[in-house]
């Protein structure tokens, strides 16, 4: 992959014992500033410049934002020291490249637990989790099917589930990757489902709103066990999450709760499980099943839409915080530049 910038001259070699001072946040980094602080590695890639020399492109992040960084020297040895999701100690300097801040890394080390506070690196949803939970409970209470409604409410009052749900992110890095992100994602999809159902009902399309709302609430609920957002570790995958995955964990939850509800229809349970298992839409995207009825198809489509809107909006916000550029940097995930001023 090609890059257009040239490496700065006379970068010192990486050395140990950086000894960072007080935390410096991304939002406060200025052009030509030398910094020495901790950052969370959000993305990491080994690339090749136009001169044929390899370098590391990395995104350094904290709760205030993110900045692109480059490692030009000792690429092979430094690349083995850290991975995406690690907290690292960095000494470097800020420069402007194409009117955007870019950090040139002079030295780095993987941080040691206890020398930083994880709260400095974890963003949070814009709304309080308890407020979002209260709104989501109202959505659940609006479900007309008695069995589905009871299943959802029983999950919300489960002493193991509720505290995890209040804190859970919706993903590790891509979308809604912050404390409370899962609730924010779920509520967003619920709102879309209500509008979409009303829109298509007026056109004579038959869809069951109860199934749409269940899918919005439950499609990612297994992530409360798949991901760990503890303050001491950031957002990481759990052993259970790696071994089973959030879809299987969600299906197990449905089975567990439905078995305790007298007379829960077996056919309804199968439909609910299918919505969960098909919500990635395609086999190559990780779904064990493709959607086989309309409501399952809609859940998969709207989940994909909401996650992409959040991802693009977050990217655009960070790009608009730059020095007045009209177009964004090339976005690797979506393989395009984005127009920043519409």
N, C-alpha and C positions, 0 to 999 in steps of 0.2 A: 504494500500500500504506500502511496507516495504522499509526501508532505512538502510544502513549499518553503517553510522557514529554514533558515540556516542556524546551526548551533552557535551559541555565544562562544567567544574565545576565552582561553585561559581559565576554564573551570577547574577548581581544585579537586583533587581526588577525594573519594569518600573516606572518611575517618570515623572511628568510633567515639563514644562519649560526647554526644552533642550537648547534653545538659541544657535543655530548653528552659526558658524563663516562663513567666506567666502566659497563659493561653492567649494567643492572638487569633482573632476570628477572621474568617474570609472576608466578611463585609468591610473590614478595616484595612485590608491590604491596599497599598498605593503604589503607583509606578516608581520604580527605582528603590523601593523599600527592601532592606534586608530583613529577613524574618527567621525566627527560630522557635518552632512550636509543634504541637501535635495536630494531626489531621486524620480523618477517616478516609481510607482508600475506597472510592466508589467504583471506579473503572480502571483497568490496567490493560495495556496492549503493547506488544513489541512490534515496532513498525520499521520501515526502511525509508530513509530520506533520498532526495534526488542524487546525492553524492554516493549512494550505495551503502552508507553507514547506518547500522541499526541504532535505534534509540527506543526509550520507553515513554509512551504517552500515558499519563495517569491523571485522574481527577481527584483532587484533594478537597474534602468536604468537611463541613461541621454544621451545627444547627442553624448557622446564619446564611449558608449558601455553599457554592462550590467554585473552584478555579481550576482551569487546565494547567497541567505541569508537564515538564519535559526533563528526562534524565538522559544526558548525552554521553557521559563517561561511565566506564565500568558497568556497562549494561548487563553483561552476562552474570556477573557476581551479584549485583544489586537486585536483579530480577528474581533471584532465588530467595531473597530475604523477606519478601512480603507478597501477599495476594490481595485481591479485592475483598473488602470487608475487614481488613486489618487496620488497626490504629498504628501510625508510624510517627516517629520523631523526625522532623525535617528542618534542615537549615538551607536557606536558599535566598533568591532575590526575585522581585517582581519586575517584569518588563512589559511593555505594550507591544503586541504583535497584531497587526491589522486592527488597530484601535481597541484591542481587548487585552485584559490582564492575562499574563501567562507567568507561571512560576518556574524558574530555572532551579532545579534541585542540585545543590552542591554536596550535601551529605544527608544520609538518612539511616535510621535504625528502626527495627520493629520495636514498638513501645512495650514496656513492661507493665503488667497489671498493677494498679496502685499509684502510678505516677500521673494519672489523668482521671478526669471525671467523665463518665460516659454520657451524662446529660448534656455535655457540651457538643456532642456529635449527633444526637437524636432529635430530629425535627418532630413536631407534633401537629396534629390536625388543628384547623382554625377554630373548631368548636370543641367545647368540653365533652369528653366521652360520656359522662352521665346524661347530659342533655340529648346527645344523639341516641343513647340507649332508650331514653324515655320516648323519643319520637318513634323509634323503631318498634317499641312495644305497642304503641298506638296502631302502627301499621299491622302488626300481628293480630291485634284484637279485631281488626276490620275483616280478617279472613272469614268467609262465610262457612266453609266446610268445617264442621265441628272437630273432626279428627285431626285435620291439618293444623287448625288453630291451636288445639290443645298440645300437639307435639311441639310446635314452635314456642309457645309460652312455657312449657315444661323445660325446654332447653334454656330459655332466658333466665329462669329462676334456679337453674342448677348451680350449686355453690362451686363446682369446679369450672364450669363454662363461663359464667358471668365475669369474674375478674380477668380472665384471659381475653374475653371478647372486648372488654373495655380498653385494653392496651394493645391489641394485636395490630400489626401492619397488614396490608393486603399483599405485599410482596417484599422480597429482600432488597431489590434495587430498582426495578423497572417502573412500577406505578404505585401510588399511594404507599410508598415505602417509608412510613413514619408511624409513630405511636398514634393510635386512633384511626389509622388509614383504612383498616378493614370496615369499620362502622361507617366511615365517610363514603367509601366505595359502595357499600350495600344500600345506604340511604339514597345515594344518587341513582342507583339502578331502580330502586322502588319507585322513585318519582317518575322516572322514564316509563316504567311499566304501567303506571296508572294512566298517564297521558296517552301512551301508545294503545292501550286497551280501549280507551274511550274513542280514540281516533278511528281505529279499525272496526269497532262495533258499529259506528255510524255508517260504515261502508258495507255492513252486512257480514263481516268476517267474524266467525265464532272462535273465541279463545277464552279459556278459563283464567280469570284474574288471580284466583287463589293459587294456581300452579305457577303463574308468572311471579307472584310475590314470594312464594316459597323458594323458587329458583334464585331470586335476587338475594334472599336472606341466607340460603344454605349452600350456594354453589362453592363458596370459598371458606365455609365455617371450619373446615378441617385445618385451616392455617393457624388456628389458635394453638394447635399442637405441633404443626409442621415447622413453624417459625418461633424463635425465641427472641423477644425484644427486651430482655433484662437490661438494666442500666449498666451492669458490669461487662456485658459482652456485645452490645449493639444488636443488630439483626443478623441472626445466624440460623442455620438449619439444625433442627434437633435430630438425634438418632432415629426417633420414631418417624420424623418427617422424611428422612432419607430412605428409610427402609420401606415405608408404606405409602407416603404421599397424602396430600390433603383430600383427594377424592375418596380414597378408601376409608380414611378416618371419618369423613362426613357420612358415608354410607353406614359405617358401623354405629355412628351416633343415631341415625334414623332408625336402624334396627333395634337398638337398645331402648330408645324412648317409645317407639311404636309398640313394642312387645308389652309395655306396661299400661297401654291404653286399651281398655276393654272394647272388643269389637272393631279394632282398627282394620279397615278393609285391606286385604292382601293386594288387590289390584292397585289401590291407591298407593300403597307402599312401593310397589314396583315402579310406578310412574315417577314418584319422588326420587327414588334411587337412580333412575335413568337420567333424569334432569341433571343430577350431580355428575354422573359418569360421562355425560355427553357434553359438558359445558365448555370444553376447549374446542368443540366444533368439528375437529378433524382428527383422524387417527395419528397423523404425523405431528400434530400439536400436543399429543399426550392423552387424548381422550380414548378410554377403552372402547367406547361406543360413539358412533356418530348420532346426532339428534334424529329421532325417528317419529316425532310428532311435533306439531307446530309450536307448542309452548316451549318445548326443549330447544328447538331451533332458535326461537326468539331470545331465550335466556343466554345461549351461547353468543349470539350476535350482539346483544346489548352489553354483555360483560366485556366483549372485545372492544366495542366502541367506547365504553366508559373508561377502560384502562388506557386506551390510546389517547383519548382526549386529555386525561390527567398527565400522561407522559409528555405529550407535545406542549401542553400549557406550562408545565414545569420547566421544560427546556426553553420555551420562548421567554418566560419571565427572566431566566438567568441571562439570556442573550440580550434582552432589552435593557438590562442593567449595565451593559457595556457602553462604549463611547459613541452612541448614536449611529450605529451601522444600520443600513436598510435591510440587509440580508443576514441571516444567521450563518454560523459555521456549518460545515457539512455534518449532518446528523447521520452517524453510522447505522443506528437502529432502523431509521426510516429511509436511508439511502437518498437523501436530498438536502438541499438548502431550503430554509423557510423564510418567506417574506415577513419582516418584522413590523412594517408599517403599512397597514391596510386602510 
